[in-house]
């Protein structure tokens, strides 16, 4: 196994996907040989791709400043995307766009749940008939996924999409539960892990997977996708701040949401539905700051995951 780099998938999607307009059925399958050629440095073997995919992480509220290992391995090494667009602020459409290289109005997954979104909509549209994992597979890659995929992978629907050698997604109701994660491997029976911190379990599964990947010389894509710092969602549907690992729960006691000029301004100059909102109370601001600290704390296990995975990749050379 060769550890060439840990890179973003964005360039790979751009290289692999074709431009299309209209319904998902109008997509044109790219020439997989072109994909392999564009992804391979001249005179070298095909590169490996490791993608760390966090859920609902902010940029403008400075979360990266609290991740020392992301800073060490990425920012200090010169990797920072300063001109980047997401296709949708909604989770499911954006995640599907990442793998297809098309906008939500093309792939038609436009919501988080049925009938217009979720994994059920993804399957109904047969979107795994023509997407990045298959393009890479045709180019000789083995593809591996551990963690959150999209909403709708649930106890009644764990069928693995096409193109993955190892597909081990989080399964609802364990996707947004940080201490009772539920997984399914390649569409098989679910496994529950009560009392185990989700990100730590994803790390252990990822390290074990790297040991197996390292036994072969095939190029690979490996996606590692913890849920943090997304809110937890309780069985009654209530959203609560993300739960950090026990070892991190007392960190950053003085951290607060950045007090930018648009934070609770005394004079509001925005459109009507915002302009007419009352000022936040002291109690509401305290709750917002607590939520912010919980998000930062939940990201610490992810930060450790990044460091451990990169060390393992280098160890396996």
Backbone as numpy.savetxt, mean C-alpha at the origin, in Angstrom:
# Nx Ny Nz CAx CAy CAz Cx Cy Cz
19.73 -14.91 -5.98 18.89 -13.72 -5.98 19.76 -12.49 -5.98
19.34 -11.46 -6.72 20.08 -10.21 -6.78 19.25 -9.10 -6.17
19.87 -8.33 -5.28 19.19 -7.15 -4.75 19.76 -5.95 -5.49
19.05 -5.52 -6.52 19.56 -4.41 -7.32 19.12 -3.07 -6.76
17.88 -2.97 -6.30 17.38 -1.71 -5.77 16.00 -1.92 -5.20
15.61 -1.07 -4.31 14.23 -1.00 -3.84 13.64 0.24 -4.46
12.66 0.08 -5.32 12.20 1.19 -6.13 10.70 1.34 -6.08
10.22 2.47 -6.56 8.78 2.68 -6.70 8.27 1.92 -7.90
7.02 1.52 -7.83 6.39 0.82 -8.95 5.92 1.77 -10.03
5.88 3.06 -9.73 5.27 4.00 -10.66 5.91 3.96 -12.04
7.23 3.96 -12.10 7.91 3.95 -13.39 7.65 2.66 -14.13
7.56 1.56 -13.37 7.30 0.26 -13.99 5.91 0.23 -14.61
4.93 0.77 -13.91 3.58 0.83 -14.47 3.57 1.66 -15.73
4.26 2.79 -15.70 4.29 3.66 -16.87 4.93 2.96 -18.06
5.96 2.18 -17.78 6.64 1.49 -18.87 5.82 0.33 -19.39
5.06 -0.29 -18.49 4.37 -1.52 -18.86 3.01 -1.30 -19.48
2.32 -0.24 -19.06 0.93 -0.10 -19.48 0.80 0.70 -20.76
-0.26 0.42 -21.46 -0.52 1.16 -22.69 -1.53 2.25 -22.42
-1.56 3.24 -23.26 -2.55 4.31 -23.12 -3.87 3.84 -23.70
-4.96 4.06 -22.95 -6.25 3.59 -23.45 -7.35 4.54 -23.03
-8.39 4.57 -23.79 -9.55 5.39 -23.49 -10.78 4.51 -23.63
-11.72 4.64 -22.67 -12.95 3.87 -22.77 -13.06 2.83 -21.69
-13.81 1.79 -21.94 -14.07 0.78 -20.94 -12.84 -0.08 -20.72
-12.76 -0.82 -19.56 -11.62 -1.69 -19.31 -11.38 -2.70 -20.41
-12.45 -3.12 -21.10 -12.27 -4.11 -22.16 -11.51 -3.56 -23.34
-11.37 -2.22 -23.38 -10.65 -1.61 -24.49 -9.16 -1.57 -24.28
-8.71 -2.05 -23.10 -7.29 -2.04 -22.83 -6.54 -2.91 -23.82
-5.34 -2.49 -24.15 -4.49 -3.26 -25.04 -3.36 -3.88 -24.25
-3.18 -5.18 -24.36 -2.10 -5.85 -23.65 -0.76 -5.37 -24.18
0.15 -4.90 -23.30 1.44 -4.42 -23.76 2.31 -5.58 -24.23
3.30 -5.27 -25.02 4.26 -6.27 -25.43 5.18 -6.55 -24.25
5.09 -7.77 -23.72 5.82 -8.07 -22.50 7.33 -8.01 -22.71
7.79 -8.28 -23.93 9.21 -8.15 -24.19 9.66 -6.70 -24.06
8.78 -5.77 -24.48 9.09 -4.36 -24.32 9.17 -4.00 -22.84
8.27 -4.58 -22.03 8.31 -4.33 -20.59 9.65 -4.76 -20.03
10.06 -5.98 -20.39 11.32 -6.49 -19.86 12.50 -5.64 -20.31
12.45 -5.18 -21.55 13.55 -4.37 -22.07 13.63 -3.03 -21.37
12.48 -2.39 -21.17 12.47 -1.08 -20.53 12.88 -1.17 -19.07
12.61 -2.29 -18.42 12.92 -2.42 -17.00 14.36 -2.86 -16.76
15.07 -3.31 -17.79 16.38 -3.90 -17.60 17.49 -2.93 -17.99
18.39 -2.59 -17.06 19.53 -1.77 -17.43 20.35 -2.50 -18.49
20.92 -1.75 -19.40 21.68 -2.34 -20.50 22.84 -3.16 -19.96
22.93 -4.39 -20.43 24.03 -5.26 -20.04 23.83 -5.95 -18.71
22.67 -5.83 -18.11 22.41 -6.44 -16.81 21.17 -7.33 -16.87
21.04 -8.15 -15.84 19.84 -8.96 -15.72 18.66 -8.07 -15.33
17.48 -8.62 -15.46 16.28 -7.86 -15.11 16.32 -7.50 -13.62
15.91 -6.29 -13.26 15.94 -5.87 -11.85 14.81 -6.49 -11.06
15.00 -6.55 -9.77 13.94 -6.94 -8.86 13.23 -5.68 -8.36
11.95 -5.82 -7.98 11.18 -4.70 -7.49 10.55 -5.06 -6.14
10.86 -4.26 -5.13 10.25 -4.42 -3.82 9.46 -3.14 -3.54
8.19 -3.29 -3.27 7.31 -2.14 -3.07 6.75 -2.18 -1.64
6.99 -1.11 -0.88 6.38 -0.94 0.43 5.16 -0.04 0.23
3.98 -0.60 0.45 2.74 0.12 0.17 1.98 0.36 1.47
2.08 1.60 2.00 1.35 1.93 3.22 -0.06 2.40 2.85
-0.91 2.50 3.86 -2.32 2.79 3.61 -2.71 4.11 4.27
-3.08 5.07 3.45 -3.61 6.34 3.97 -2.52 7.17 4.67
-1.27 6.99 4.26 -0.20 7.78 4.87 -0.16 9.17 4.27
0.07 10.16 5.13 0.11 11.55 4.67 1.53 11.93 4.25
1.61 12.98 3.46 2.90 13.64 3.17 2.93 15.03 3.78
1.84 15.76 3.63 1.82 17.17 4.04 1.88 17.34 5.56
1.52 16.32 6.32 1.57 16.43 7.78 2.88 15.89 8.35
3.86 15.66 7.47 5.24 15.44 7.89 5.50 14.07 8.52
4.75 13.05 8.14 4.94 11.74 8.77 6.31 11.14 8.47
6.88 11.44 7.31 8.18 10.85 6.95 9.29 11.30 7.89
9.14 12.46 8.50 10.15 12.94 9.44 10.24 12.07 10.68
9.22 11.23 10.91 9.19 10.37 12.08 9.57 8.92 11.74
10.07 8.70 10.55 10.45 7.34 10.13 11.95 7.33 9.82
12.74 7.01 10.82 14.19 7.11 10.69 14.76 6.15 9.65
14.17 4.99 9.50 14.73 4.02 8.56 14.33 4.32 7.13
13.12 4.83 6.93 12.75 5.30 5.60 13.68 6.45 5.19
13.96 7.31 6.14 14.89 8.41 5.88 16.28 7.86 5.52
16.75 6.90 6.28 18.08 6.34 6.06 18.20 5.65 4.71
17.23 4.81 4.38 17.35 3.97 3.19 16.85 4.64 1.91
16.00 5.64 2.04 15.42 6.28 0.85 15.81 7.75 0.74
15.36 8.55 1.70 15.56 10.00 1.58 17.03 10.37 1.57
17.82 9.80 2.49 19.24 10.14 2.55 20.01 9.60 1.35
19.42 8.62 0.67 20.06 8.06 -0.53 19.60 8.77 -1.80
18.74 9.78 -1.64 18.34 10.60 -2.78 17.04 10.21 -3.44
16.27 9.31 -2.81 15.00 8.89 -3.40 13.85 9.68 -2.78
13.30 10.58 -3.55 12.15 11.35 -3.09 11.35 11.77 -4.32
10.07 11.46 -4.31 9.21 11.82 -5.42 8.57 13.18 -5.13
9.02 14.19 -5.84 8.56 15.55 -5.58 7.51 16.01 -6.59
7.25 15.21 -7.60 6.28 15.60 -8.62 5.44 14.37 -8.93
4.49 14.10 -8.08 3.77 12.84 -8.14 2.28 13.10 -8.02
1.50 12.41 -8.81 0.04 12.55 -8.78 -0.59 11.21 -8.46
-1.56 11.23 -7.59 -2.38 10.04 -7.38 -3.65 10.19 -8.20
-4.14 9.08 -8.73 -5.27 9.15 -9.65 -6.59 9.42 -8.95
-6.65 9.06 -7.67 -7.91 9.24 -6.92 -7.58 9.32 -5.44
-8.32 10.14 -4.72 -8.15 10.22 -3.27 -8.87 9.07 -2.57
-9.57 8.24 -3.31 -10.29 7.11 -2.74 -9.46 5.85 -2.89
-9.44 5.04 -1.86 -8.48 3.94 -1.75 -8.58 2.92 -2.88
-9.73 2.25 -3.02 -9.84 1.17 -4.01 -9.55 1.63 -5.43
-10.15 2.72 -5.91 -9.83 3.16 -7.27 -8.34 3.44 -7.46
-7.72 4.06 -6.46 -6.31 4.40 -6.58 -5.44 3.15 -6.62
-5.73 2.18 -5.78 -4.93 0.95 -5.77 -5.09 0.16 -7.08
-6.29 0.12 -7.59 -6.49 -0.58 -8.87 -5.75 0.14 -9.99
-5.78 1.47 -9.97 -5.05 2.24 -10.99 -3.56 1.94 -10.95
-3.02 1.74 -9.75 -1.60 1.45 -9.62 -1.20 0.21 -10.40
-2.04 -0.81 -10.37 -1.69 -2.08 -11.02 -2.07 -2.12 -12.49
-3.02 -1.28 -12.91 -3.44 -1.30 -14.31 -2.83 -0.17 -15.13
-2.40 0.92 -14.46 -1.88 2.06 -15.19 -2.96 2.84 -15.91
-4.20 2.76 -15.40 -5.32 3.48 -16.03 -6.09 4.24 -14.96
-6.83 5.24 -15.39 -7.66 6.02 -14.47 -8.90 5.23 -14.06
-9.51 5.69 -12.96 -10.70 4.99 -12.46 -11.84 4.99 -13.46
-11.97 6.04 -14.28 -13.07 6.05 -15.25 -12.81 5.07 -16.39
-11.58 4.54 -16.48 -11.29 3.49 -17.46 -11.51 2.09 -16.89
-10.98 1.85 -15.68 -11.16 0.50 -15.12 -12.49 0.35 -14.39
-13.15 1.47 -14.05 -14.52 1.49 -13.54 -14.67 0.94 -12.13
-13.58 0.88 -11.37 -13.68 0.67 -9.92 -13.63 2.05 -9.30
-14.78 2.56 -8.90 -14.89 3.97 -8.54 -15.30 4.21 -7.09
-15.36 3.15 -6.30 -15.79 3.32 -4.91 -15.09 2.27 -4.05
-15.34 2.33 -2.73 -14.72 1.40 -1.80 -15.49 0.09 -1.66
-16.78 0.13 -1.99 -17.63 -1.03 -1.75 -18.58 -1.24 -2.92
-19.26 -2.39 -2.90 -20.21 -2.68 -3.97 -21.38 -1.70 -3.97
-21.99 -1.44 -5.10 -21.78 -2.08 -6.40 -20.71 -1.44 -7.27
-20.15 -0.31 -6.87 -19.25 0.43 -7.76 -17.77 0.24 -7.43
-17.47 -0.52 -6.37 -16.08 -0.70 -6.00 -15.84 -2.01 -5.29
-14.65 -2.16 -4.72 -14.20 -3.31 -3.95 -13.66 -4.42 -4.85
-13.17 -5.47 -4.20 -12.62 -6.62 -4.93 -13.69 -7.31 -5.77
-14.94 -7.25 -5.32 -16.02 -7.85 -6.09 -16.17 -7.15 -7.45
-16.09 -5.84 -7.46 -16.17 -5.09 -8.72 -14.95 -5.38 -9.58
-13.78 -5.46 -8.96 -12.55 -5.82 -9.66 -12.71 -7.15 -10.38
-13.27 -8.12 -9.69 -13.47 -9.45 -10.29 -14.53 -9.43 -11.39
-15.62 -8.71 -11.14 -16.71 -8.65 -12.13 -16.22 -8.04 -13.45
-15.27 -7.11 -13.36 -14.72 -6.47 -14.56 -13.55 -7.25 -15.16
-13.19 -8.37 -14.54 -12.10 -9.23 -15.03 -10.81 -8.42 -15.22
-10.51 -7.57 -14.26 -9.36 -6.69 -14.41 -8.03 -7.41 -14.29
-8.04 -8.61 -13.71 -6.78 -9.36 -13.63 -6.50 -10.16 -14.91
-7.28 -9.91 -15.96 -6.97 -10.52 -17.26 -5.87 -9.77 -17.98
-5.64 -8.51 -17.58 -4.70 -7.67 -18.32 -4.17 -6.60 -17.37
-3.13 -6.96 -16.60 -2.61 -6.02 -15.62 -1.15 -6.34 -15.33
-0.53 -5.50 -14.53 0.91 -5.57 -14.34 1.45 -6.94 -13.89
0.83 -7.62 -12.90 1.38 -8.92 -12.51 1.47 -9.91 -13.68
0.48 -9.92 -14.56 0.55 -10.81 -15.72 1.61 -10.36 -16.71
1.74 -9.05 -16.91 2.76 -8.56 -17.84 4.15 -8.95 -17.35
4.36 -8.81 -16.05 5.66 -9.19 -15.49 5.86 -10.70 -15.53
4.81 -11.43 -15.24 4.89 -12.89 -15.29 5.29 -13.36 -16.69
4.69 -12.75 -17.70 5.03 -13.09 -19.08 6.48 -12.74 -19.41
7.02 -11.78 -18.67 8.41 -11.38 -18.89 9.39 -12.16 -18.02
8.88 -13.21 -17.33 9.75 -14.09 -16.57 9.84 -13.80 -15.09
8.99 -12.92 -14.58 9.03 -12.56 -13.17 8.16 -13.49 -12.32
8.59 -13.68 -11.08 7.70 -14.28 -10.07 7.20 -13.14 -9.19
5.92 -13.16 -8.87 5.28 -12.05 -8.17 4.74 -12.50 -6.81
4.93 -11.65 -5.81 4.61 -12.01 -4.43 3.94 -10.82 -3.75
2.89 -11.10 -2.96 2.13 -10.03 -2.31 1.76 -10.47 -0.91
2.05 -9.61 0.09 1.65 -9.87 1.48 1.09 -8.58 2.06
-0.14 -8.64 2.60 -0.72 -7.48 3.26 -2.04 -7.06 2.63
-2.39 -5.80 2.85 -3.66 -5.30 2.34 -3.63 -5.20 0.82
-4.66 -5.73 0.17 -4.82 -5.59 -1.27 -5.84 -4.49 -1.52
-7.12 -4.82 -1.58 -8.17 -3.80 -1.62 -9.35 -4.30 -0.79
-10.26 -3.39 -0.46 -11.47 -3.77 0.27 -12.25 -4.82 -0.52
-12.94 -5.68 0.20 -13.75 -6.69 -0.47 -13.10 -8.06 -0.51
-11.83 -8.15 -0.10 -11.25 -9.47 0.14 -11.76 -9.88 1.52
-12.74 -10.75 1.54 -13.39 -11.07 2.81 -13.53 -12.58 2.98
-14.18 -12.98 4.04 -14.28 -14.40 4.37 -15.01 -15.19 3.29
-15.83 -14.51 2.49 -16.57 -15.18 1.42 -15.90 -15.03 0.06
-14.77 -14.35 0.02 -14.17 -14.05 -1.28 -12.66 -13.90 -1.14
-11.96 -15.02 -1.10 -10.50 -15.00 -0.98 -9.80 -15.50 -2.24
-10.55 -15.65 -3.32 -9.96 -16.15 -4.57 -8.81 -15.24 -5.00
-7.66 -15.82 -5.28 -6.49 -15.03 -5.65 -6.60 -14.53 -7.08
-6.23 -13.29 -7.36 -6.20 -12.80 -8.74 -5.06 -13.44 -9.52
-5.11 -13.31 -10.82 -4.10 -13.92 -11.69 -2.77 -13.19 -11.58
-1.71 -13.94 -11.78 -0.40 -13.33 -11.92 0.52 -13.43 -10.72
0.01 -13.96 -9.60 0.82 -14.02 -8.38 1.22 -15.45 -8.07
2.49 -15.68 -7.82 2.95 -16.97 -7.32 2.59 -17.14 -5.85
2.70 -16.04 -5.12 2.38 -16.04 -3.69 1.50 -14.83 -3.42
0.23 -15.08 -3.12 -0.72 -13.99 -2.86 -1.32 -14.24 -1.48
-0.92 -13.40 -0.51 -1.33 -13.60 0.89 -1.91 -12.29 1.43
-3.16 -11.99 1.07 -3.75 -10.72 1.48 -4.36 -10.78 2.87
-4.47 -9.61 3.48 -5.31 -9.48 4.65 -6.77 -9.67 4.24
-7.55 -10.28 5.11 -8.94 -10.63 4.81 -9.85 -9.93 5.83
-10.89 -9.29 5.33 -11.89 -8.66 6.21 -12.65 -9.72 7.00
-12.88 -9.52 8.31 -12.77 -8.29 9.08 -11.41 -8.05 9.72
-10.37 -8.70 9.23 -9.05 -8.53 9.83 -8.15 -7.55 9.11
-8.68 -6.85 8.10 -7.83 -5.90 7.37 -7.52 -4.68 8.23
-8.54 -4.16 8.89 -8.37 -2.93 9.67 -8.36 -3.19 11.17
-8.00 -4.40 11.56 -7.86 -4.75 12.96 -6.37 -5.01 13.21
-5.74 -4.15 13.98 -4.28 -4.21 14.12 -3.80 -5.34 15.03
-4.70 -5.92 15.82 -4.28 -6.98 16.73 -5.05 -8.28 16.52
-5.76 -8.40 15.42 -6.40 -9.66 15.07 -6.40 -9.80 13.55
-5.21 -9.84 12.93 -5.15 -9.93 11.47 -5.59 -11.31 10.98
-6.20 -11.30 9.81 -6.65 -12.54 9.17 -6.04 -12.57 7.76
-5.46 -13.70 7.39 -4.83 -13.86 6.09 -5.39 -15.08 5.36
-5.20 -15.07 4.05 -5.48 -16.25 3.23 -4.34 -16.38 2.23
-3.81 -17.58 2.05 -2.71 -17.80 1.12 -3.23 -18.42 -0.18
-3.07 -17.69 -1.27 -3.44 -18.18 -2.60 -4.88 -18.70 -2.65
-5.77 -17.99 -1.97 -7.18 -18.36 -2.01 -7.57 -19.49 -1.10
-6.63 -19.94 -0.25 -6.91 -21.07 0.63 -7.64 -20.66 1.89
-7.73 -21.58 2.85 -8.45 -21.30 4.11 -7.84 -20.10 4.83
-8.68 -19.37 5.55 -8.17 -18.21 6.28 -7.45 -18.66 7.54
-6.49 -17.84 7.95 -5.79 -18.08 9.21 -5.89 -16.83 10.07
-6.36 -16.99 11.29 -6.51 -15.87 12.21 -5.35 -15.84 13.19
-4.98 -14.63 13.60 -3.85 -14.45 14.50 -4.25 -13.51 15.64
-5.13 -13.96 16.53 -5.57 -13.08 17.63 -4.42 -12.68 18.53
-4.36 -11.39 18.85 -3.35 -10.89 19.76 -2.00 -10.60 19.13
-1.88 -10.81 17.82 -0.60 -10.58 17.13 -0.68 -9.24 16.39
0.36 -8.41 16.55 0.33 -7.11 15.90 0.52 -7.26 14.40
-0.38 -6.69 13.64 -0.46 -6.94 12.20 0.86 -6.66 11.47
1.45 -5.49 11.68 2.65 -5.13 10.93 3.81 -6.07 11.25
3.92 -6.48 12.52 4.98 -7.41 12.90 4.80 -8.76 12.22
3.55 -9.20 12.11 3.28 -10.46 11.43 3.61 -10.36 9.94
3.25 -9.23 9.32 3.60 -9.02 7.91 5.11 -9.04 7.74
5.84 -8.46 8.67 7.30 -8.49 8.61 7.81 -9.93 8.66
7.34 -10.72 9.60 7.80 -12.10 9.73 7.48 -12.92 8.48
6.28 -12.72 7.95 5.91 -13.43 6.72 6.80 -12.99 5.56
7.13 -11.71 5.51 7.94 -11.18 4.41 9.36 -11.72 4.47
9.95 -11.77 5.66 11.30 -12.30 5.78 11.35 -13.78 5.39
10.33 -14.52 5.80 10.27 -15.94 5.42 10.12 -16.08 3.91
9.35 -15.18 3.31 9.16 -15.25 1.87 10.45 -14.93 1.13
11.21 -13.97 1.61 12.49 -13.63 0.98 13.44 -14.82 1.00
13.42 -15.59 2.09 14.26 -16.79 2.15 13.93 -17.75 1.01
12.64 -17.87 0.69 12.24 -18.77 -0.40 12.54 -18.17 -1.77
12.30 -16.88 -1.91 12.60 -16.21 -3.18 14.08 -16.33 -3.50
14.92 -16.25 -2.48 16.37 -16.24 -2.67 16.92 -17.56 -3.21
16.12 -18.61 -3.12 16.59 -19.90 -3.60 16.52 -20.01 -5.12
15.84 -19.06 -5.76 15.73 -19.05 -7.22 16.38 -17.80 -7.78
16.74 -17.83 -9.02 17.38 -16.67 -9.63 16.43 -15.90 -10.52
15.13 -16.22 -10.45 14.17 -15.49 -11.27 14.05 -14.05 -10.77
13.87 -13.09 -11.67 13.55 -11.74 -11.21 12.19 -11.74 -10.53
11.97 -10.81 -9.61 10.73 -10.85 -8.84 10.19 -9.46 -8.55
8.88 -9.43 -8.33 8.17 -8.30 -7.74 7.66 -8.76 -6.39
7.95 -7.99 -5.34 7.46 -8.33 -4.00 6.81 -7.08 -3.41
5.50 -7.18 -3.14 4.74 -6.07 -2.57 4.44 -6.38 -1.11
4.81 -5.45 -0.22 4.60 -5.61 1.21 3.71 -4.46 1.66
2.51 -4.78 2.15 1.48 -3.75 2.30 0.79 -3.79 3.66
1.39 -3.16 4.69 0.70 -3.05 5.98 -0.43 -2.03 5.93
-1.37 -2.14 6.83 -2.53 -1.25 6.85 -2.20 0.12 7.46
-1.27 0.18 8.40 -0.92 1.44 9.04 -0.50 2.48 8.00
-0.85 3.76 8.26 -1.48 4.31 9.46 -2.99 4.53 9.32
-3.65 3.74 8.48 -5.10 3.86 8.35 -5.77 3.63 9.71
-6.92 4.24 9.90 -7.69 4.01 11.12 -8.06 2.53 11.26
-8.22 2.11 12.51 -8.87 0.82 12.73 -10.36 0.99 12.47
-11.00 -0.09 12.04 -12.45 -0.08 11.85 -13.03 -1.20 12.72
-13.86 -0.82 13.65 -14.42 -1.78 14.58 -15.56 -2.58 13.92
-15.98 -3.65 14.58 -17.01 -4.52 14.01 -18.34 -3.78 13.81
-18.55 -2.69 14.57 -19.78 -1.91 14.41 -19.63 -0.83 13.34
-18.49 -0.82 12.65 -18.26 0.15 11.60 -17.63 1.45 12.05
-17.39 1.59 13.34 -16.81 2.82 13.86 -15.32 2.91 13.52
-14.89 4.09 13.08 -13.47 4.35 12.83 -12.83 4.87 14.11
-11.69 4.30 14.48 -10.94 4.75 15.65 -9.48 4.94 15.26
-8.72 5.74 15.99 -7.32 5.97 15.62 -6.55 4.65 15.53
-5.56 4.58 14.63 -4.79 3.34 14.48 -4.08 2.98 15.78
-3.95 1.68 16.00 -3.34 1.20 17.24 -1.85 0.91 17.00
-0.97 1.54 17.76 0.46 1.23 17.60 0.83 -0.07 18.29
2.00 -0.59 17.95 2.53 -1.72 18.70 2.78 -1.30 20.14
2.69 -2.26 21.04 2.83 -1.95 22.47 4.13 -1.19 22.76
5.20 -1.54 22.07 6.50 -0.92 22.32 6.58 0.53 21.87
5.59 0.96 21.08 5.62 2.32 20.53 4.54 3.23 21.09
3.72 2.74 21.99 2.50 3.47 22.35 2.75 4.76 23.13
3.96 4.94 23.68 4.24 6.16 24.45 5.14 7.13 23.69
5.43 6.87 22.43 6.33 7.74 21.67 5.65 9.06 21.31
6.48 10.05 21.06 6.05 11.36 20.54 4.94 12.01 21.37
5.12 12.10 22.69 4.03 12.63 23.53 3.69 14.09 23.24
4.61 14.83 22.62 4.38 16.24 22.37 4.08 16.56 20.91
3.99 15.54 20.08 3.73 15.78 18.66 2.33 16.33 18.45
2.23 17.27 17.53 0.94 17.86 17.19 0.81 18.01 15.68
-0.41 18.01 15.21 -0.66 18.29 13.80 0.00 19.63 13.45
0.74 19.71 12.37 1.38 20.99 12.00 0.36 22.12 11.95
0.70 23.21 12.60 -0.20 24.37 12.66 0.08 25.27 11.46
-0.34 24.82 10.32 -0.18 25.58 9.09 -1.21 26.71 9.04
-1.07 27.68 8.13 -2.02 28.79 8.09 -3.47 28.37 7.90
-3.71 27.18 7.30 -5.09 26.77 7.09 -5.62 25.89 8.22
-4.86 25.81 9.33 -5.35 25.03 10.48 -6.20 25.93 11.36
-7.51 25.67 11.38 -8.45 26.37 12.25 -8.31 27.89 12.17
-8.32 28.47 10.96 -8.09 29.91 10.84 -9.26 30.73 11.40
-8.91 31.83 12.03 -9.94 32.70 12.60 -10.78 33.34 11.51
-10.14 33.63 10.38 -10.84 34.20 9.24 -10.83 33.19 8.11
-12.02 32.80 7.66 -12.14 31.75 6.64 -12.49 32.38 5.29
-11.69 32.09 4.27 -11.92 32.68 2.95 -12.20 31.62 1.89
-12.59 30.42 2.33 -12.82 29.33 1.40 -14.28 29.30 0.94
-14.63 28.29 0.16 -15.99 28.16 -0.36 -16.99 27.98 0.79
-18.26 28.17 0.47 -19.30 28.26 1.47 -19.36 27.12 2.46
-19.32 25.86 1.99 -19.52 24.75 2.91 -18.36 24.63 3.89
-17.19 25.17 3.56 -16.08 25.22 4.52 -16.14 26.53 5.32
-16.46 27.60 4.62 -16.48 28.93 5.25 -17.44 28.99 6.43
-18.51 28.25 6.35 -19.54 28.32 7.38 -19.30 27.36 8.55
-18.23 26.58 8.50 -17.94 25.66 9.60 -17.49 26.44 10.83
-17.90 26.01 12.01 -17.43 26.69 13.23 -15.97 26.37 13.50
-15.32 27.22 14.28 -13.94 26.95 14.68 -13.89 25.69 15.53
-12.77 24.97 15.42 -12.57 23.80 16.27 -12.44 24.22 17.72
-13.00 23.41 18.61 -12.85 23.68 20.04 -11.52 23.13 20.54
-11.13 23.48 21.72 -9.90 22.97 22.32 -9.96 21.45 22.45
-11.14 20.93 22.83 -11.30 19.48 22.96 -11.13 18.80 21.60
-11.72 19.35 20.55 -11.58 18.77 19.22 -10.12 18.81 18.75
-9.42 19.88 19.04 -8.01 19.98 18.65 -7.18 18.95 19.40
-7.47 18.74 20.67 -6.76 17.71 21.44 -6.99 16.33 20.84
-8.23 16.06 20.41 -8.54 14.77 19.79 -7.80 14.60 18.46
-7.72 15.67 17.69 -7.00 15.63 16.42 -5.52 15.36 16.66
-4.94 16.01 17.65 -3.53 15.80 17.96 -3.27 14.38 18.45
-4.19 13.85 19.26 -4.04 12.46 19.70 -4.08 11.51 18.51
-5.02 11.74 17.62 -5.14 10.92 16.41 -3.84 10.98 15.61
-3.30 12.17 15.48 -2.05 12.37 14.75 -0.92 11.57 15.39
-0.81 11.62 16.72 0.24 10.86 17.41 0.06 9.36 17.21
-1.17 8.88 17.22 -1.41 7.46 17.00 -1.01 7.04 15.59
-1.23 7.88 14.63 -0.79 7.58 13.27 0.74 7.47 13.21
1.43 8.42 13.82 2.89 8.39 13.83 3.40 7.14 14.56
2.78 6.82 15.67 3.19 5.64 16.44 2.96 4.35 15.65
1.82 4.27 14.95 1.53 3.05 14.18 2.52 2.86 13.04
3.11 3.95 12.57 4.09 3.86 11.47 5.46 3.38 11.93
5.69 3.33 13.23 7.02 2.92 13.69 7.30 1.45 13.40
6.30 0.59 13.53 6.49 -0.81 13.18 6.72 -0.97 11.68
6.06 -0.13 10.88 6.30 -0.13 9.44 7.72 0.31 9.14
8.19 1.31 9.84 9.56 1.78 9.66 10.56 0.67 9.98
10.32 -0.05 11.05 11.18 -1.18 11.41 11.10 -2.28 10.35
9.90 -2.49 9.82 9.73 -3.48 8.74 10.61 -3.13 7.54
10.58 -1.87 7.13 11.40 -1.44 5.99 12.87 -1.76 6.24
13.37 -1.42 7.42 14.77 -1.66 7.74 15.10 -3.15 7.73
14.24 -3.96 8.33 14.50 -5.40 8.41 14.47 -6.06 7.04
13.52 -5.65 6.20 13.42 -6.23 4.86 14.64 -5.87 4.03
15.07 -4.63 4.08 16.24 -4.22 3.29 17.49 -4.93 3.78
17.63 -5.09 5.09 18.77 -5.83 5.61 18.75 -7.29 5.14
17.58 -7.88 5.12 17.46 -9.28 4.67 17.80 -9.40 3.19
17.32 -8.46 2.38 17.62 -8.48 0.95 19.13 -8.36 0.71
19.78 -7.49 1.45 21.23 -7.33 1.28 21.97 -8.58 1.76
21.48 -9.17 2.84 22.06 -10.39 3.34 22.01 -11.50 2.30
20.89 -11.57 1.56 20.73 -12.59 0.53 21.40 -12.19 -0.80
21.87 -10.98 -0.86 22.60 -10.48 -2.04 21.79 -10.61 -3.30
